Amino acid sequence: MEADFLLQKENFQFTEFDFLIRMLVTVGIGFVLGLEREFSQYSEKEKNFAGLRTFTIVALLGFLTAYFGIALSYWIFIAGFLGVVAIVAISYWVTSNRGDIGSTTEFAVIFTFLLGSLVLVGNINISLALTVVMLVLLSLKVRLRTMIGQLTQNEVYAFVRFVVFALLILPFLPNQYYGPYDVINPRDVGWIIVLVSGIGFVGYILMKFLGTDRGILLTSILGGLVSSTFVTFTFSKKSKETPELSKNYAVGIFAAATIMVIRVFLLVYIFNKSMLVALTIPLFIIFLTALGVALFFYKSQFGKPRTIDKIVLGDPLNIKNAVFFGVFYMGILLLVSYANQTYGTKGIYISSAISALTDIDAIAISVSKLAETTLNLLIAQNAILLAVLSNTVVKIGITVFMGSKALKKYVLIGYGFIFIAGVIGFVILNVF
């Protein structure tokens, strides 16, 4: 039985049931946004021209004008949009004459109209995501003002420098390969610099507003999704600036290492599931050890005197350190290329060990793709574990050369256990 379409065009159609569901979603969007504005009006003792009912009606207006625009003429939607803009403009003119120059509610009304039209055309997930973002921005008004008021000129300047490099310089770097073996890509190197400096900057901001415990831990988790080596490098440099936080930085480094194991597991799962049959137990042993070390150092922080409020967080954005790591990354690429060209497939272990000097994503993806085709399955599995062990040694070296005395001790103990777990996993893979 064919469905009865309420509206059917060449590239667009929906039934009465679709119309009803989308209408209910639109009402829900208008309701929650209006509820937030209504609550803000009472809690902050402000008088907004639009509340719960107005937002709901505006969302439905956007929904209906979009429907009539598709069914009859797009001028109907344009007229509806201009009508809402005109009403909002008049309201803003009236309130601004009374001395209230805030325009958040007015823009929220226009945004709600557009959300209603988005739901009508079937972009429900996008509309709901935008609604959540809108709710967060509206509800964080006081907190955002407080946070902005606590920023220093140096912190704002650091943010501007980061944005300039990430948005105005990075996109224009050549996306071509140069140098020996054609492996140096300026865009990739620039991206590495952005990641390293970004992890440091995000960590600085999170520590400033969430406290050192939660700030460092959250930064390490987010950074570990990108590169645990970057986190180790950044936190080791930071520990020299604030030695009092060495144990906090150690927790962050071990948390990032835990995330790294999960990342390796997922990469192998994506590119070659068959490798996990034998790799699951070794990776699980390493994961449990890293998690246990992180939890041990995290819990050992409690019950001790805290001097967090007096701690100077250091430089919010250290571009020099990030550039140094970018140069180091280029050197590693050249070493890996040399090993591959000199030893071929026989040098896969050498390549794994060398490439792990930065991180193990590239080698994990490469050997997973090559396994059971041009590379023996056991060799590929050993290459991944070797990369994990090599990366562990590298991170120990980074901490020893760049970290504070206390951080060196913590990392040698923690990563010592993780390294032993990796060796045990390696033995299990090759013996049993």
N, C-alpha and C positions, 0 to 999 in steps of 0.2 A: 504494500500500500504506500503510495507516494505521499510525502508530507505536504500539508497545505501551507504554502509560503505566504507570509504576510507581506513581504517585500521581496521581489526577485528581479535583479538586474543582471547584466552580463557578467560582472565581476563581483557581485555582492548579493547575498540573499540570506534571509532568516525566517523562521517560523514564528507563530504566535507564542510558542513556549520559549523560544530564544528571546523574543521581545520582553516577555514577562521576567525572565531570569535577569536580563541585563538591566531592566528597569529597577528591580529590587537591589541590584548591586549599586546602581546610581544613587538610589535613596540612601543606602547604607553609607556611601562615601560622603554625601552631603550632610548626613546626620552626624557622623563622627567629627567632621571638620567644624560643623556648626556647634557641636557640643563643646569642643575645645575652646572656641571663641566665646561661647556663653560662659564657660567656667572662668576664662581669663577676665571677662568683664566683671564678674563678681569678686574674684580673688584680688584683682589689682585695682578695683573700684574705678574702672574705665567704662565709658559709654561707647560701644561699638554700634554702627548703624546696621550691622548684620549679625544675627544670632542663629540659633539652631534651625528655626523654620525658614529663614531667608536662605541659608546655605543649601538646605534640602531642595527648596523651590528652584534655586539657581542651577543646581546640578540637574534637576529634571528638565529645566528649560534648555540647557545644553544638549541633553539627551533627545528631546523632542525636535528641536530645531535641526539637529543633525539628521534625524529621521526624515523630516519634511524636506531637508536639503537634498537628500539622496533620492527620495521618492518624487519630488516635484521640481525644485530648483535650488541650486546651491546659494542663490541670493537670499533665501529664507534664513539659512544658517548665518550668513554674513550680517543680515539685518538684526538677528537675535544677538549676535556677539557685539555689534556696535551699540545696540540698545543697552546691554549690560554695562559696557564701557562708559556710556553716557551717564547712566545712573550713578555709577561709581565715581565718575569725575565730579558730578554735582555734589555728591555726598562729601567728597574730599574737599571741595571748595568751601562748603558750609562749615565743616569741622576745622579746617585750617584757619578760617576767619575767627574762630573762637580760640585759636592758639594751639590747637592740637594738630601737629604736622605729621603724626604717625600715619603710615600708609599700608601697614602689614595686612590689616583686615580687608582693605580695598583690593589689594593684589590677590589675596586669598580667594575672594569672591570670583574674580575673573578666572583664576586658576581652576576653581571648582566647576565653572561653566565648561571649560575645556575638558576637564576630566569626564563630565557627563557625556560629552560628544565622543570621547575616546571609547567609552564603554559601549556606546551604541554601535560603533563600527567593529566591535569585537575584540578590542585590545584590553581585555579585562585584567590580565596579569600586570600589564604595564601601568594601567590606571591604579590598581591597588598598590603597586610598588611606589608610585609617585605620591599616593595618598599617605603612605607611611612616612616617606621623606618629609612631606609637608607637615604632618603631625609633629614629627620630631623637631623641626625648625620652629614651629609655632610654640610648642610647649617649653622649649629651652631658652626662651627670651631672657629671663632673669639670669639664668646660669651663664649664658653666652656673654651677657653684658659684664658679669662679674669676672669671667675668665679674661675677656679682652682688657678689662681694667687692670688686671694683674700682669699683663705683658709688659716687658721692658722694651726700650728702643732697640737694644741689641738683638732681642728675640724677633721683633718685627722685621728688622733688617736681614736677619738670617733667613727668615721665611721668604722674603722678597728675593734674596739671592738664589735660594733653592728653586723657586718658581721660574725665575729667569733662565736658570740652567736647564731645568726639566722641560719647560714649555717653549722657550725661545731659542735655545742653543741645540739641545739634543735632537729635535726633529730635523734640523738642517745639516747634521753631520753626515758625511758620505756613507751610504749603505753599500759599500763595495769592499772587496778584500784586497789587501796590499801586503807587501813585504815578502820575506822568504816563506815558501810553501803556501802563499796566498791565504793566510789564516787571520790576519789582523783586520778587523772590521771596526772603523771608528765609531759607528753607531752602536755596536755591541759594547765596546769599551766605555762609551759615554753612558750607556744604560747601566753598566756595572757601577760606575761612579755615582749615578743617581741613586741606585739601590743602597749602596754603602752609606752615603751621606744621609739618605732618607731614613734609614733605620736609626741612625744616631739622632736625627732631629726628632723623629716620632718618639723615640725613647725619652729624650729630654722633656718634651711636652707632657707625655704621660706621667713621668716622675714628678713634674712640677705640680700637676693638678690632681693626680691620683695617689701621690705618695710613692716612695721608692719601691716598696714591696710590690704593690700591684702594678705600678708603672713599668718596672723592669721585667716582671713576669709576662705581662701582656705584650710588651715589645718583643721579647724573646720568642713567644709563641707565633706572633705575626711574622717576625723576621725568619723564624725557622721554616715557615712555609716557602720562603724564597731561597734562603741559604744560611745554614747553621755556621758556615765558615765566616760569612759576613758578620753575623752576630758575635762570634768569638773575637774577631778582629776589632769590631767597634767597642765591645764591652771591655776588652783588654786595655785599649787606649784610655777608655773612660776611668778604669780602675786606678790609673796613675793620677788622674785629676782628683778623684775622690776615693782614696784608699779605705775610708770608713765603710764604703758600700761594696767591698770586695766579695763578701759572702753573697750579697744580693746578685752581683754580677755572675758569680759562680752558678747560682741557681738558674739564672737566665741562660747561661751557656749550656747547662745540662738539659734544660727544658727544650732548647733549640735542637740539641742532639737527639732527643726523644722524637721530636717532630720529624727530624731528618729520616729516621728509620721508617716512620709511617710513609713519608714521601717516596722512599725507595721502593717500598712494598707496592704502593699504588702505581708507580711507573712500570715496574715489572709486570704487574697485573694487567695494565693497559696494553703493553707492547708484546708480552709473551707469557700467557698464563701458565703454560706448561713448566716454566722455570720455577714456579712457586712450590711445586710438589716437594722438591728437596730443599728449597731455600726458606720455607716458612719457619721451620724450627730454629735454624741459626739466626734469622732475623728476629724471631720472637724472643730468643735469649738475650740478644743485644738490646732490644726494646725494653724488656723488663728490667735489665740492669741499669740502663740510662734513666728510666722512670724512677727506679728505686733510689738511685744516687740523687736525682733532683729532689725527690720528696724528703730524703734524709737531710740535705742541706737546707731545704725550705723550713722544715720543722725545727731545726737546730737554731733558727734565728729567734724563735719566740722565747720569752722569759728573760731577755737580756736588755740592758739599758738602751734606750733609743735617743739618738740626737739628730733625727732626720730633719727637723725644721731648721737646724743651723748649718746644714750641709750646702756647700756651693756646688751647683750642678755642672759647672765648667762651660765650655764653648758649646752653644746649641747646634752649630753647624760647622764641622771641621772638614772643609773641602780638601785641604792638603792631604789628610789621611786617606780620603776617598780616592784622590788622584794617585797616591802611592799604591793603593791596592789595584787600581786599574792598570798601572804599569806592570805590577807583579803578575797580574792576570795575563797580560800579553806575553810575558816571558814564559809562562806555563804553557800557553798555546804553542809557542815555538818548540818547546821541549817535547811536547806530545807529538807534534808533527814530525820532528826529527826521529823519535823512537819508532813511529809507524813506518816511515819511509826506509829507515835503516834495517829494521828487523821484520817488517811485514806482520803477518798473523802470529809469528812466533813471539813477537814483542808485545802481545796483547796484555800480559801481566805488567810489563814495564809501563805501557801506556796507561793502564788502570791506576797504577801507583802514582804516576806523574800527574795525570789529569785530576786526581783526587786532591791535589794541592790547593785547588780552588773550591771545588765541590764535586759531588758524584752524580749529579743529574745526567750530564752528558754521557759519561761512560755507562751508566745504568741503561739509558735509552739505546745507546749504540750496540752494546753486547746483547741486549734483549732482542733487538731486530735481527742481529746476525746469528743468534743461537739457532741450531738445527738447520741452518742453511749453509753458511760458509764457516761456521764456528761450532765446535763441539759443545754440547749442552753443559757438560761438567766444567769445561774451561770457561764458559760464559758465567756460570754460577760462581766459580772461584774468583773470576775477575771482579765481580760485584763485591764479594766479601773482602777481597784484597783492597778494593777502593775504599771500603768502609774503614778498614784497619789503617790504611795510609792516611785517610782524612783525619782519623783520630790522632795519629802522630803529628800531623800538620798543625792541628788545633792546639795540641800540647805545646808545640814549638812556638806558635804565635803568642800564646799566653806567657811562656817562659821569657821570651825576648821583649814583649811589650806590656805585660801586666804588672800589677803591684806584687809585692812579696807575698802578701796574704793570698791573693788570687792564684799565684803560682802553686802554693801549697794545696789549696782546695782542688785545683784542676788536676794536678798530678795524682792526687788520691782518687778523685772521681773518675777521671778518664783512664786511670790505671785499671780500675775495675771494668770499665767499658771495653778496654782493649783486651783484657783477659777473656771477657765474654765473647768478643769477636774471634779470638783464637780458638776457644772451645767450639764455637759454631763452625769454624773452618774445619776443625778435626772431625766433627760429627758429619759434615757434608762429605768428606773424603774417605772416612773409615766405615761408616755404617750405611 
